[in-house]
Amino acid sequence: MLKKLKDRRGISPIFTTVTLILVVVLGMSTLFAFFIEYVKDFQLGQGSSILELIEIEDVWFKDNHLINITIFNFGKVDVKITAIYIDGEPAIFFDNVNDTSHIEIRVGKLSSIVAQPPNSITNSTKYNFKLVTERGSTFESEYTSPSKRGW
């Protein structure tokens, strides 16, 4: 009786080997599929959005209808601002001279953008600024308008 119990095995070595091979193949297939999507994003220019880093350095409220936004690009790629939102509503923007569909900011450079908010600016009010780049990155910051009228 004791000899019969010693000869029995829980799982055959062939079954465990096949199971391990199956797990490895499934894992590598999943990793390969992720890698293919990652490379495709970079080829389309979307993957490089992780290299975009900009900072809203200053917001200057010129009057009730214009805001000057100073931006610094400290990322690794040039950035094109394609949309500006103030409190969730799109704002018209231009580069001090021309009304453009985008404004390019080179790496390591400051740029100034003049934005016209959708609504008139009120005193001592917090405004949320959201900048959207061509690659789809968003950068947000919050600034408060001055408390006095003499802007």
N, CA, C and O of each residue as an XYZ file, in Angstrom:
604
protein
N       0.814     -1.193      0.000
C       0.000      0.000      0.000
C       0.864      1.266      0.000
O       0.566      2.233     -0.701
N       1.947      1.242      0.803
C       2.827      2.393      0.888
C       3.508      2.667     -0.451
O       3.733      3.823     -0.807
N       3.839      1.606     -1.194
C       4.485      1.768     -2.495
C       3.537      2.396     -3.504
O       3.982      3.179     -4.344
N       2.270      2.089     -3.452
C       1.285      2.676     -4.362
C       1.172      4.187     -4.179
O       1.045      4.919     -5.160
N       1.217      4.663     -2.929
C       1.106      6.100     -2.663
C       2.346      6.858     -3.125
O       2.231      8.014     -3.532
N       3.516      6.248     -3.077
C       4.753      6.910     -3.500
C       4.820      7.088     -5.006
O       5.434      8.054     -5.462
N       4.227      6.215     -5.801
C       4.299      6.283     -7.252
C       3.377      7.333     -7.849
O       3.551      7.705     -9.009
N       2.425      7.811     -7.110
C       1.481      8.791     -7.658
C       2.090     10.187     -7.646
O       2.753     10.583     -6.687
N       1.860     10.903     -8.695
C       2.324     12.279     -8.788
C       1.114     13.189     -8.915
O       0.061     12.780     -9.404
N       1.279     14.443     -8.464
C       0.156     15.378     -8.504
C      -0.182     15.805     -9.929
O      -1.329     15.661    -10.351
N       0.780     16.322    -10.674
C       0.577     16.785    -12.047
C       1.755     16.272    -12.869
O       2.894     16.275    -12.404
N       1.481     15.845    -14.053
C       2.567     15.305    -14.877
C       3.505     16.435    -15.320
O       3.051     17.564    -15.509
N       4.781     16.158    -15.486
C       5.749     17.177    -15.921
C       5.421     17.736    -17.307
O       5.724     18.897    -17.583
N       4.827     16.959    -18.157
C       4.486     17.427    -19.501
C       3.400     18.504    -19.418
O       3.475     19.530    -20.095
N       2.407     18.257    -18.590
C       1.323     19.236    -18.442
C       1.844     20.563    -17.878
O       1.450     21.628    -18.353
N       2.724     20.512    -16.870
C       3.252     21.750    -16.295
C       4.134     22.495    -17.291
O       4.109     23.725    -17.331
N       4.907     21.781    -18.088
C       5.752     22.418    -19.100
C       4.903     23.124    -20.147
O       5.190     24.264    -20.514
N       3.867     22.460    -20.627
C       2.977     23.063    -21.620
C       2.277     24.293    -21.025
O       2.126     25.306    -21.709
N       1.854     24.213    -19.771
C       1.188     25.344    -19.116
C       2.138     26.530    -18.989
O       1.739     27.661    -19.264
N       3.371     26.302    -18.584
C       4.341     27.387    -18.468
C       4.645     28.023    -19.831
O       4.765     29.244    -19.932
N       4.765     27.208    -20.861
C       5.005     27.747    -22.205
C       3.823     28.608    -22.643
O       4.011     29.672    -23.232
N       2.617     28.151    -22.358
C       1.415     28.917    -22.698
C       1.390     30.269    -21.981
O       1.054     31.284    -22.590
N       1.742     30.290    -20.703
C       1.767     31.544    -19.929
C       2.806     32.508    -20.505
O       2.533     33.702    -20.636
N       3.972     32.012    -20.844
C       5.027     32.860    -21.402
C       4.611     33.414    -22.760
O       4.819     34.596    -23.032
N       4.033     32.583    -23.609
C       3.605     33.042    -24.939
C       2.509     34.099    -24.816
O       2.549     35.099    -25.534
N       1.546     33.910    -23.940
C       0.487     34.902    -23.748
C       1.046     36.216    -23.207
O       0.635     37.292    -23.642
N       1.975     36.134    -22.268
C       2.601     37.341    -21.721
C       3.381     38.105    -22.773
O       3.276     39.329    -22.853
N       4.154     37.408    -23.572
C       4.934     38.066    -24.628
C       4.024     38.649    -25.706
O       4.324     39.710    -26.252
N       2.922     37.977    -26.021
C       1.976     38.507    -27.006
C       1.354     39.814    -26.517
O       1.212     40.764    -27.287
N       0.990     39.859    -25.252
C       0.432     41.080    -24.681
C       1.461     42.204    -24.694
O       1.132     43.334    -25.055
N       2.681     41.917    -24.314
C       3.752     42.911    -24.332
C       4.026     43.398    -25.753
O       4.237     44.593    -25.963
N       4.025     42.512    -26.710
C       4.263     42.887    -28.101
C       3.141     43.787    -28.629
O       3.409     44.755    -29.340
N       1.903     43.476    -28.289
C       0.774     44.307    -28.723
C       0.873     45.709    -28.131
O       0.617     46.691    -28.828
N       1.238     45.816    -26.862
C       1.433     47.125    -26.235
C       2.552     47.889    -26.930
O       2.413     49.083    -27.195
N       3.652     47.218    -27.226
C       4.795     47.862    -27.879
C       4.415     48.389    -29.262
O       4.825     49.488    -29.636
N       3.644     47.627    -30.020
C       3.214     48.054    -31.356
C       2.371     49.329    -31.263
O       2.574     50.250    -32.054
N       1.430     49.403    -30.316
C       0.608     50.601    -30.123
C       1.463     51.787    -29.701
O       1.232     52.909    -30.152
N       2.443     51.550    -28.845
C       3.336     52.602    -28.364
C       4.143     53.183    -29.524
O       4.268     54.403    -29.638
N       4.683     52.334    -30.374
C       5.463     52.785    -31.528
C       4.564     53.538    -32.520
O       4.979     54.544    -33.097
N       3.347     53.053    -32.712
C       2.423     53.730    -33.625
C       2.106     55.138    -33.140
O       2.023     56.062    -33.949
N       1.929     55.318    -31.839
C       1.687     56.644    -31.290
C       2.860     57.580    -31.562
O       2.651     58.743    -31.906
N       4.087     57.094    -31.413
C       5.243     57.931    -31.689
C       5.331     58.280    -33.168
O       5.707     59.401    -33.511
N       4.995     57.353    -34.044
C       5.031     57.634    -35.472
C       4.012     58.692    -35.860
O       4.249     59.480    -36.776
N       2.884     58.712    -35.169
C       1.856     59.719    -35.439
C       2.147     61.046    -34.748
O       1.426     62.020    -34.966
N       3.187     61.103    -33.921
C       3.537     62.332    -33.222
C       2.848     62.496    -31.888
O       3.074     63.496    -31.207
N       2.007     61.542    -31.485
C       1.294     61.676    -30.222
C       2.140     61.210    -29.045
O       1.976     61.712    -27.933
N       3.011     60.291    -29.264
C       3.822     59.758    -28.177
C       4.819     60.764    -27.649
O       5.250     60.667    -26.500
N       5.192     61.733    -28.473
C       6.159     62.730    -28.031
C       5.529     63.779    -27.132
O       6.214     64.688    -26.665
N       4.222     63.662    -26.883
C       3.581     64.633    -25.990
C       4.124     64.519    -24.573
O       4.013     65.466    -23.795
N       4.713     63.368    -24.221
C       5.298     63.242    -22.890
C       6.563     64.082    -22.763
O       7.036     64.322    -21.652
N       7.113     64.527    -23.878
C       8.308     65.365    -23.855
C       7.968     66.847    -23.765
O       8.864     67.681    -23.639
N       6.678     67.183    -23.828
C       6.244     68.576    -23.760
C       6.104     69.006    -22.304
O       5.379     68.382    -21.528
N       6.789     70.055    -21.950
C       6.682     70.624    -20.615
C       6.708     72.145    -20.734
O       7.725     72.734    -21.101
N       5.589     72.764    -20.424
C       5.546     74.222    -20.427
C       5.011     74.692    -19.084
O       4.331     73.957    -18.367
N       5.335     75.923    -18.771
C       4.880     76.532    -17.519
C       4.307     77.906    -17.826
O       4.915     78.698    -18.546
N       3.148     78.179    -17.280
C       2.588     79.517    -17.390
C       3.315     80.352    -16.342
O       3.060     80.224    -15.145
N       4.213     81.201    -16.801
C       5.051     81.986    -15.905
C       4.297     83.152    -15.278
O       4.437     83.421    -14.085
N       3.496     83.843    -16.086
C       2.821     85.029    -15.588
C       1.559     85.284    -16.398
O       1.491     84.974    -17.588
N       0.573     85.849    -15.739
C      -0.649     86.285    -16.410
C      -0.864     87.734    -16.028
O      -0.947     88.080    -14.850
N      -0.953     88.571    -17.043
C      -1.117     90.003    -16.815
C      -2.449     90.428    -17.411
O      -2.671     90.296    -18.615
N      -3.323     90.933    -16.573
C      -4.633     91.386    -17.017
C      -4.483     92.814    -17.524
O      -4.322     93.738    -16.728
N      -4.533     93.005    -18.845
C      -4.318     94.323    -19.434
C      -5.513     95.250    -19.186
O      -5.340     96.384    -18.740
N      -6.675     94.783    -19.464
C      -7.898     95.544    -19.226
C      -9.038     94.541    -19.103
O      -8.792     93.362    -18.851
N     -10.255     94.978    -19.274
C     -11.400     94.074    -19.115
C     -11.511     93.035    -20.224
O     -12.268     92.073    -20.093
N     -10.766     93.215    -21.318
C     -10.963     92.349    -22.473
C      -9.702     91.687    -23.007
O      -9.776     90.939    -23.982
N      -8.542     91.938    -22.398
C      -7.303     91.334    -22.883
C      -6.462     90.813    -21.728
O      -6.384     91.427    -20.664
N      -5.837     89.671    -21.963
C      -4.953     89.062    -20.969
C      -3.657     88.670    -21.672
O      -3.685     88.063    -22.742
N      -2.524     89.018    -21.071
C      -1.219     88.649    -21.607
C      -0.695     87.456    -20.808
O      -0.515     87.548    -19.594
N      -0.452     86.343    -21.487
C       0.007     85.112    -20.836
C       1.450     84.856    -21.271
O       1.734     84.755    -22.465
N       2.357     84.751    -20.299
C       3.762     84.462    -20.584
C       4.021     82.993    -20.274
O       3.717     82.508    -19.185
N       4.596     82.290    -21.265
C       4.796     80.842    -21.163
C       6.264     80.515    -21.409
O       6.898     81.091    -22.294
N       6.798     79.588    -20.620
C       8.170     79.114    -20.788
C       8.142     77.631    -21.133
O       7.459     76.844    -20.477
N       8.895     77.255    -22.172
C       8.992     75.856    -22.600
C      10.284     75.262    -22.050
O      11.371     75.609    -22.513
N      10.176     74.371    -21.068
C      11.360     73.712    -20.528
C      11.357     72.216    -20.850
O      12.036     71.432    -20.186
N      10.598     71.831    -21.858
C      10.551     70.437    -22.284
C      11.680     70.100    -23.239
O      12.683     70.810    -23.308
N      11.508     69.009    -23.974
C      12.537     68.548    -24.906
C      12.143     68.727    -26.362
O      12.936     68.439    -27.258
N      10.913     69.204    -26.609
C      10.455     69.438    -27.981
C       9.767     70.798    -28.051
O       9.287     71.321    -27.046
N       9.729     71.360    -29.256
C       8.991     72.603    -29.468
C       7.502     72.331    -29.278
O       7.014     71.242    -29.578
N       6.793     73.330    -28.778
C       5.378     73.179    -28.459
C       4.569     74.159    -29.301
O       4.953     75.315    -29.475
N       3.440     73.675    -29.821
C       2.503     74.546    -30.531
C       1.208     74.607    -29.733
O       0.525     73.598    -29.563
N       0.877     75.802    -29.246
C      -0.373     76.012    -28.525
C      -1.476     76.158    -29.570
O      -1.413     77.040    -30.427
N      -2.481     75.294    -29.497
C      -3.567     75.334    -30.485
C      -4.887     75.813    -29.904
O      -5.798     76.168    -30.651
N      -5.003     75.829    -28.569
C      -6.246     76.297    -27.958
C      -5.967     76.804    -26.554
O      -5.107     76.285    -25.843
N      -6.712     77.828    -26.176
C      -6.651     78.353    -24.817
C      -8.078     78.427    -24.295
O      -8.975     78.938    -24.966
N      -8.270     77.912    -23.093
C      -9.582     77.955    -22.452
C      -9.460     78.752    -21.160
O      -8.528     78.551    -20.381
N     -10.400     79.649    -20.941
C     -10.462     80.410    -19.704
C     -11.776     80.052    -19.030
O     -12.854     80.324    -19.560
N     -11.677     79.447    -17.871
C     -12.839     78.922    -17.143
C     -13.669     77.977    -18.003
O     -14.898     77.995    -17.946
N     -12.998     77.158    -18.793
C     -13.668     76.134    -19.586
C     -14.232     76.608    -20.913
O     -14.767     75.800    -21.672
N     -14.127     77.886    -21.210
C     -14.645     78.412    -22.472
C     -13.489     78.821    -23.370
O     -12.503     79.372    -22.880
N     -13.582     78.568    -24.676
C     -12.480     78.906    -25.578
C     -12.261     80.414    -25.682
O     -13.203     81.205    -25.722
N     -10.978     80.776    -25.723
C     -10.601     82.181    -25.851
C      -9.923     82.407    -27.189
O      -9.275     81.509    -27.727
N     -10.070     83.595    -27.718
C      -9.363     83.984    -28.944
C      -7.959     84.410    -28.521
O      -7.801     85.137    -27.541
N      -6.940     83.961    -29.256
C      -5.571     84.329    -28.879
C      -4.754     84.691    -30.109
O      -5.042     84.258    -31.225
N      -3.720     85.505    -29.871
C      -2.816     85.931    -30.931
C      -1.467     86.271    -30.320
O      -1.330     86.384    -29.102
N      -0.474     86.431    -31.184
C       0.907     86.631    -30.726
C       1.322     88.102    -30.793
O       2.336     88.430    -31.409
N       0.561     88.973    -30.177
C       0.806     90.417    -30.140
C       0.618     91.105    -31.485
O       0.485     92.328    -31.529
N       0.604     90.360    -32.575
C       0.471     90.971    -33.888
C      -0.646     90.312    -34.692
O      -1.592     90.975    -35.116
N      -0.528     89.014    -34.894
C      -1.426     88.292    -35.788
C      -2.360     87.362    -35.035
O      -1.973     86.769    -34.028
N      -3.568     87.235    -35.512
C      -4.501     86.232    -35.016
C      -4.116     84.924    -35.709
O      -4.192     84.826    -36.933
N      -3.707     83.924    -34.934
C      -3.220     82.678    -35.528
C      -3.992     81.492    -34.980
O      -4.694     81.596    -33.974
N      -3.848     80.355    -35.666
C      -4.488     79.133    -35.194
C      -3.609     78.398    -34.192
O      -4.086     77.519    -33.474
N      -2.330     78.752    -34.139
C      -1.415     78.161    -33.166
C      -0.239     79.103    -32.930
O       0.076     79.952    -33.764
N       0.389     78.937    -31.795
C       1.588     79.715    -31.468
C       2.673     78.734    -31.064
O       2.471     77.903    -30.179
N       3.817     78.833    -31.712
C       4.921     77.903    -31.457
C       5.863     78.491    -30.415
O       6.216     79.669    -30.471
N       6.265     77.648    -29.461
C       7.208     78.047    -28.422
C       8.396     77.090    -28.488
O       8.247     75.888    -28.271
N       9.551     77.622    -28.783
C      10.757     76.800    -28.914
C      11.274     76.365    -27.537
O      10.952     76.975    -26.517
N      12.067     75.317    -27.530
C      12.631     74.781    -26.292
C      13.528     75.832    -25.638
O      14.377     76.428    -26.299
N      13.334     76.054    -24.341
C      14.159     76.998    -23.593
C      13.811     78.453    -23.812
O      14.579     79.326    -23.407
N      12.694     78.748    -24.432
C      12.315     80.134    -24.758
C      11.033     80.536    -24.040
O      10.195     79.704    -23.691
N      10.914     81.842    -23.834
C       9.684     82.438    -23.321
C       8.867     82.935    -24.499
O       9.421     83.356    -25.514
N       7.575     82.887    -24.365
C       6.691     83.422    -25.394
C       5.530     84.127    -24.717
O       5.089     83.742    -23.634
N       5.048     85.162    -25.377
C       3.933     85.921    -24.835
C       2.733     85.772    -25.758
O       2.839     85.951    -26.971
N       1.594     85.443    -25.168
C       0.360     85.263    -25.928
C      -0.674     86.227    -25.370
O      -0.840     86.343    -24.156
N      -1.363     86.911    -26.263
C      -2.452     87.781    -25.848
C      -3.751     87.026    -26.103
O      -4.005     86.557    -27.212
N      -4.564     86.917    -25.063
C      -5.827     86.186    -25.170
C      -6.989     87.125    -24.872
O      -6.909     88.006    -24.017
N      -8.054     86.904    -25.602
C      -9.286     87.655    -25.365
C     -10.294     86.680    -24.775
O     -10.780     85.787    -25.469
N     -10.615     86.853    -23.473
C     -11.536     85.906    -22.843
C     -12.943     86.014    -23.403
O     -13.313     87.055    -23.946
N     -13.729     84.959    -23.281
C     -15.095     84.978    -23.813
C     -16.006     85.948    -23.060
O     -16.970     86.465    -23.625
N     -15.700     86.192    -21.792
C     -16.498     87.122    -20.986
C     -15.588     88.218    -20.454
O     -14.370     88.050    -20.403
N     -16.168     89.315    -20.067
C     -15.391     90.417    -19.532
C     -14.806     90.041    -18.167
O     -15.413     89.277    -17.416
N     -13.627     90.581    -17.853
C     -12.906     90.251    -16.634
C     -13.447     91.097    -15.480
O     -13.677     92.297    -15.630
N     -13.642     90.459    -14.339
C     -14.104     91.174    -13.149
C     -12.999     91.205    -12.103
O     -12.082     90.385    -12.141
N     -13.084     92.139    -11.177
C     -12.060     92.308    -10.139
C     -12.058     91.150     -9.147
O     -13.102     90.574     -8.839
N     -10.878     90.824     -8.659
C     -10.665     89.824     -7.604
C     -11.380     88.501     -7.880
O     -12.009     87.925     -6.993
N     -11.275     88.039     -9.103
C     -11.923     86.792     -9.492
C     -10.854     85.786     -9.916
O      -9.915     86.136    -10.631
N     -10.998     84.540     -9.475
C     -10.063     83.490     -9.894
C     -10.454     82.991    -11.277
O     -11.625     82.725    -11.549
N      -9.462     82.870    -12.139
C      -9.673     82.353    -13.492
C      -8.788     81.134    -13.702
O      -7.613     81.136    -13.335
N      -9.357     80.101    -14.293
C      -8.634     78.876    -14.609
C      -8.218     78.939    -16.075
O      -9.067     79.043    -16.960
N      -6.912     78.877    -16.332
C      -6.363     78.915    -17.680
C      -5.932     77.512    -18.074
O      -5.221     76.839    -17.327
N      -6.362     77.078    -19.243
C      -6.010     75.750    -19.752
C      -5.451     75.927    -21.161
O      -6.131     76.454    -22.042
N      -4.214     75.486    -21.371
C      -3.567     75.553    -22.672
C      -3.494     74.156    -23.257
O      -3.113     73.210    -22.568
N      -3.857     74.020    -24.525
C      -3.851     72.725    -25.207
C      -2.832     72.802    -26.345
O      -2.810     73.771    -27.104
N      -1.992     71.773    -26.456
C      -0.971     71.745    -27.495
C      -1.433     70.918    -28.693
O      -2.454     70.232    -28.644
N      -0.666     71.002    -29.749
C      -0.969     70.270    -30.978
C      -0.953     68.758    -30.758
O      -1.700     68.026    -31.406
N      -0.107     68.294    -29.849
C      -0.008     66.857    -29.566
C      -1.040     66.376    -28.553
O      -1.105     65.183    -28.256
N      -1.840     67.285    -28.023
C      -2.912     66.897    -27.117
C      -2.615     67.062    -25.637
O      -3.452     66.707    -24.806
N      -1.457     67.585    -25.284
C      -1.149     67.822    -23.877
C      -1.936     69.032    -23.379
O      -2.199     69.966    -24.137
N      -2.304     69.007    -22.116
C      -2.987     70.152    -21.518
C      -2.208     70.625    -20.302
O      -1.659     69.826    -19.545
N      -2.172     71.932    -20.133
C      -1.491     72.548    -19.005
C      -2.436     73.561    -18.394
O      -2.977     74.421    -19.089
N      -2.632     73.452    -17.086
C      -3.604     74.311    -16.413
C      -2.949     75.082    -15.287
O      -1.983     74.631    -14.672
N      -3.505     76.267    -15.030
C      -3.051     77.100    -13.940
C      -4.181     78.041    -13.549
O      -5.081     78.310    -14.344
N      -4.127     78.538    -12.324
C      -5.194     79.410    -11.848
C      -4.590     80.733    -11.385
O      -3.612     80.751    -10.639
N      -5.181     81.834    -11.834
C      -4.724     83.168    -11.478
C      -5.913     84.017    -11.071
O      -7.037     83.786    -11.515
N      -5.655     85.003    -10.220
C      -6.699     85.906     -9.746
C      -6.486     87.280    -10.368
O      -5.364     87.785    -10.410
N      -7.560     87.872    -10.844
C      -7.476     89.218    -11.422
C      -7.242     90.238    -10.302
O      -7.598     89.994     -9.149
N      -6.645     91.377    -10.648
C      -6.367     92.399     -9.634
C      -7.628     92.920     -8.968
O      -8.717     92.867     -9.540
N      -7.464     93.424     -7.748
C      -8.632     93.915     -7.017
C      -8.987     95.351     -7.381
O     -10.110     95.791     -7.133
N      -8.049     96.085     -7.965
C      -8.324     97.484     -8.319
C      -8.580     97.625     -9.798
O      -8.120     96.809    -10.596
N      -9.308     98.651    -10.165
C      -9.665     98.909    -11.554
C      -8.496     99.452    -12.394
O      -8.514     99.312    -13.617
N      -7.523    100.042    -11.791
C      -6.452    100.687    -12.549
C      -5.440     99.712    -13.095
O      -4.268     99.770    -12.722
N      -5.855     98.828    -13.959
C      -4.959     97.814    -14.536
C      -4.067     98.483    -15.514
O      -3.225     97.829    -16.129
